[in-house]
Amino acid sequence: MNKKKMSDRQKTYIVMVIPALILFVMFNTIPLITGAAYSFTNYRGYGSYDFVGLRNYIDLFTDARVGNSYLFTFKYAIAGTILVNLLSLMLALGLNSKIKCKSLLRGVYFLPNILGGLIIGYIFSFIFTYIVPAAGEALNIGFLKNSILASEKYAWIGVLIVGVWQAVAMNTIIYISGLQTIPAEIHEAGMIDGATRWQEFKNLTLPMLMPFVSTNLVLSTKNMLMVFDQIMALTKGGPAQSTESISYLIYRNGMDGGQFGFQSANAVVFFVVIVTISIIQMVITNKKEEQL
Amino acid sequence: MSEKKKYFVPEPVKVNIKSADEIKDDKDGRSSIFLTVLLILGCVTILFPLYMTIVIAFKSPSEMTNDISGALALPKSFGFGNFAEAMRVTDFWHSLGNSVVITGATIILSLIIHSMTGYAIGRNMNRKKGFKLIYFYIVSGMFVPFAILMMPLVKQTANLGIDNMLGVVILYTVFYMPMNVMLYSGYMKNVPFAMEEAADMDGASAWRTYWTIIFPMMKPMHATVAVLTALGTWNDVMTPLVIMSGTENTTLPLAQLNFQTQFGTNYNLAFASYLLALLPIVIFYILCQKQIIGGVANGAVKG
């Protein structure tokens, strides 16, 4: 290949990257920077505003509503991530073993992943407010008689059930594709050595599945921390702000509540939190993989 | 001597070794019946909410008594009155059209822009620092939550006059860029450079070579990218909610949110509307189940 051809090729490569770069700078980097800039002001979303320094950030740590939203979001994300990964790992093991109607069953269990969170939220809202209490009434089970979504203490569990119901599908598929990378000879070897099913799972399957566990942990933690649709459909943050997630609070008070500047500071902190958690998770799970 | 001993005395035989019958069961698959039944029973948790949606959507409000059977029993007759009414109230065809246009345009833009970016980066990132930098710059966008971009983007799209469907399409093209560029550039690692060299001999320009030879070759990745982008944009509520709130237009999920008050306590009407909103994606799923599950698995594992 001659020199001219080569430099033409390089020019083409650069031309190919430019549209994406322009779009990314305009609609990701610039809003990120303006958001960070607004976080140092008392902007209400309209009208004039002043520079207030670190005031918003200091206020964040004493604001009870922000504190509550972090508490709820973390409670939700931790419980959700654990539940989703346990359930989807069990499901994947089941769906990957010798069963009848395998592809039909896989198809059904994957269904929640393709359905929109908002509509699923509305459907479950009806189940929680009418079906479950009616069942509690019929079977005379006290704690089921009232809607879980109306309880300040337990409403978050209602949101959690819906979140987990939807998220399990995705992680199951990832675990199944992980299980399929494990050669069958390994299981045969385990069987000949007389390993019990639990031993085989613990000592053979799980270590080989570790890369997929780390993918799933990062994925579900990130998605669970950003919970929004389910809140919008099920509780709108209530009762008494007990299920207000960080995303929902930023949307609610930042867009309509006149707290544009303050919620921008909240969003910046939220961004830092997500990046930190993702990095920590990746470092820990990478170490685990090396050890095994 | 000790060496020899080690050789002759293997691990102690475990007591709980499987009987020959058990191993045989595993082989001919007889033991799977129990698991199959268990998994079928588990499907109830998935199918019950959907069954309930269908049943309620077909009922009239007078059939909804306060006990469980009022909600869950089969309707007396299967009429389409609720659906016709729901279509009218939510302007179904209009919002369906908007959703199709937004999702379709986002997929087309993604396939064009993200694939050529992924290609250029994939071919250069191991030789040129600049491309590696661009790669990490774009991929790091994966960690930026929408919450932090939301408020500035509302202002920005309004100022640019794209606080409408066009703006939503452009934003989606940016939001899915990190994942898609990563998928495409990863895919390019498996495509030998000899493909381009051969075309160069024939005197084709690099631009032409890309569109006539490489782009069609990336077909499996196009399918993955299209599925992932489509699922994300079709079901998204937040972006159109904040960007398009000033316009008359809604998307299919957004219509459910906007008309929530008009449904009131008429759950039959509301559920008919939910069912209509779920139907297009469910039909699409039934038709292309293999591609969708494959695409999602592929995307998640590579990504």
Chai-1 contact restraints between the chains, C-beta under 6 A:
chainA,res_idxA,chainB,res_idxB,connection_type,confidence,min_distance_angstrom,max_distance_angstrom,comment,restraint_id
A,M1,B,D200,contact,1.0,0.0,6.0,A-B,restraint_1
A,R9,B,A206,contact,1.0,0.0,6.0,A-B,restraint_2
A,T12,B,A206,contact,1.0,0.0,6.0,A-B,restraint_3
A,T12,B,W207,contact,1.0,0.0,6.0,A-B,restraint_4
A,Y13,B,A120,contact,1.0,0.0,6.0,A-B,restraint_5
A,Y13,B,N124,contact,1.0,0.0,6.0,A-B,restraint_6
A,M16,B,M116,contact,1.0,0.0,6.0,A-B,restraint_7
A,M16,B,A120,contact,1.0,0.0,6.0,A-B,restraint_8
A,V17,B,T117,contact,1.0,0.0,6.0,A-B,restraint_9
A,V17,B,A120,contact,1.0,0.0,6.0,A-B,restraint_10
A,P19,B,I113,contact,1.0,0.0,6.0,A-B,restraint_11
A,A20,B,I113,contact,1.0,0.0,6.0,A-B,restraint_12
A,A20,B,T117,contact,1.0,0.0,6.0,A-B,restraint_13
A,L23,B,V174,contact,1.0,0.0,6.0,A-B,restraint_14
A,F24,B,I138,contact,1.0,0.0,6.0,A-B,restraint_15
A,F24,B,V174,contact,1.0,0.0,6.0,A-B,restraint_16
A,F24,B,M177,contact,1.0,0.0,6.0,A-B,restraint_17
A,F27,B,L171,contact,1.0,0.0,6.0,A-B,restraint_18
A,F27,B,V174,contact,1.0,0.0,6.0,A-B,restraint_19
A,N28,B,G141,contact,1.0,0.0,6.0,A-B,restraint_20
A,N28,B,V174,contact,1.0,0.0,6.0,A-B,restraint_21
A,P31,B,L149,contact,1.0,0.0,6.0,A-B,restraint_22
A,P31,B,P152,contact,1.0,0.0,6.0,A-B,restraint_23
A,P31,B,L153,contact,1.0,0.0,6.0,A-B,restraint_24
A,T34,B,P152,contact,1.0,0.0,6.0,A-B,restraint_25
A,G35,B,I148,contact,1.0,0.0,6.0,A-B,restraint_26
A,G35,B,P152,contact,1.0,0.0,6.0,A-B,restraint_27
A,G94,B,L35,contact,1.0,0.0,6.0,A-B,restraint_28
A,G94,B,L39,contact,1.0,0.0,6.0,A-B,restraint_29
A,K98,B,G29,contact,1.0,0.0,6.0,A-B,restraint_30
A,K98,B,S32,contact,1.0,0.0,6.0,A-B,restraint_31
A,I99,B,S32,contact,1.0,0.0,6.0,A-B,restraint_32
A,I99,B,L35,contact,1.0,0.0,6.0,A-B,restraint_33
A,I99,B,T36,contact,1.0,0.0,6.0,A-B,restraint_34
A,K100,B,T36,contact,1.0,0.0,6.0,A-B,restraint_35
A,L105,B,L39,contact,1.0,0.0,6.0,A-B,restraint_36
A,G107,B,Q289,contact,1.0,0.0,6.0,A-B,restraint_37
A,V108,B,C43,contact,1.0,0.0,6.0,A-B,restraint_38
A,V108,B,I46,contact,1.0,0.0,6.0,A-B,restraint_39
A,F110,B,I293,contact,1.0,0.0,6.0,A-B,restraint_40
A,L111,B,I46,contact,1.0,0.0,6.0,A-B,restraint_41
A,I114,B,L231,contact,1.0,0.0,6.0,A-B,restraint_42
A,I114,B,I281,contact,1.0,0.0,6.0,A-B,restraint_43
A,I114,B,Y285,contact,1.0,0.0,6.0,A-B,restraint_44
A,L115,B,L278,contact,1.0,0.0,6.0,A-B,restraint_45
A,G116,B,N235,contact,1.0,0.0,6.0,A-B,restraint_46
A,G116,B,P253,contact,1.0,0.0,6.0,A-B,restraint_47
A,L118,B,V237,contact,1.0,0.0,6.0,A-B,restraint_48
A,L118,B,P253,contact,1.0,0.0,6.0,A-B,restraint_49
A,I119,B,Q256,contact,1.0,0.0,6.0,A-B,restraint_50
A,I119,B,Y274,contact,1.0,0.0,6.0,A-B,restraint_51
A,I119,B,A277,contact,1.0,0.0,6.0,A-B,restraint_52
A,I119,B,L278,contact,1.0,0.0,6.0,A-B,restraint_53
A,I123,B,P49,contact,1.0,0.0,6.0,A-B,restraint_54
A,I123,B,T53,contact,1.0,0.0,6.0,A-B,restraint_55
A,A134,B,D67,contact,1.0,0.0,6.0,A-B,restraint_56
A,A134,B,I68,contact,1.0,0.0,6.0,A-B,restraint_57
A,A135,B,I68,contact,1.0,0.0,6.0,A-B,restraint_58
A,I173,B,V296,contact,1.0,0.0,6.0,A-B,restraint_59
A,I173,B,A297,contact,1.0,0.0,6.0,A-B,restraint_60
A,I174,B,A300,contact,1.0,0.0,6.0,A-B,restraint_61
A,S177,B,A297,contact,1.0,0.0,6.0,A-B,restraint_62
A,S177,B,V301,contact,1.0,0.0,6.0,A-B,restraint_63
A,G194,B,K14,contact,1.0,0.0,6.0,A-B,restraint_64
A,G194,B,I17,contact,1.0,0.0,6.0,A-B,restraint_65
A,T196,B,N16,contact,1.0,0.0,6.0,A-B,restraint_66
A,M226,B,P145,contact,1.0,0.0,6.0,A-B,restraint_67
A,F228,B,M238,contact,1.0,0.0,6.0,A-B,restraint_68
A,D229,B,V237,contact,1.0,0.0,6.0,A-B,restraint_69
A,S247,B,A147,contact,1.0,0.0,6.0,A-B,restraint_70
A,I250,B,A147,contact,1.0,0.0,6.0,A-B,restraint_71
A,G254,B,M151,contact,1.0,0.0,6.0,A-B,restraint_72
A,F260,B,M151,contact,1.0,0.0,6.0,A-B,restraint_73
A,A267,B,A147,contact,1.0,0.0,6.0,A-B,restraint_74
A,A267,B,I148,contact,1.0,0.0,6.0,A-B,restraint_75
A,F270,B,A147,contact,1.0,0.0,6.0,A-B,restraint_76
A,F271,B,P145,contact,1.0,0.0,6.0,A-B,restraint_77
A,F271,B,I148,contact,1.0,0.0,6.0,A-B,restraint_78
A,I274,B,F143,contact,1.0,0.0,6.0,A-B,restraint_79
A,I274,B,P145,contact,1.0,0.0,6.0,A-B,restraint_80
A,V275,B,F143,contact,1.0,0.0,6.0,A-B,restraint_81
A,S278,B,F143,contact,1.0,0.0,6.0,A-B,restraint_82
